[in-house]
Amino acid sequence: MTSNPVTVTSAYRVVPGREVDFHSWGWAMLGASARQPGFLGGGVLVDGEAEWHVVYRFATEGTARAWEDSTDRQEWHGRALGIAQETDRRSVRGTKAWFDSQIPGPKTPAPPSKWKLWFVNMSAVFPPVLLFNVIALPYLGGLNPIVRTLLLCLCVTALVTWILMPRLQRFFKKWLYPPLQALRGRHKRRTA
């Protein structure tokens, strides 16, 4: 046996409509495991809509195995049968393995094409530049061109950064990232 801490992650597919029950079950089960020697902590995590995880950690492989093989653990597993189905269980020794894992994660969506980014940026920058030139420039005509340009850049950059771009990115999200939206749609159809 090793003295490295052991982290156990159990993945569950929760019956639709029983999420609150599963959440209560997971925390109650962790409360029972906390009474075992060597318990270091744990939690109940949600991975989007599809998968829930119960994660707990013990000081050694021996204390983790004692909990896994205990009758208490088997009873708690039986109580989850009407609420969720366990789909995966993994044990990892130490902390380095979490960061060196060779298990591929979900694929990151490809960035949008350059012409789509150009279009969204132009949609965000053109209106405030036009408004600044039409409304504010006549009043600032006597200023030094460097000061006028600085004021234009400060105003337009602030509007684009905090007001226009977040709204345009939300509005064009499906157009900019269609593969991500297709994956989400497939997931919802599969779970329905």
Disulfide bonds with the S-S distance in Angstrom:
none
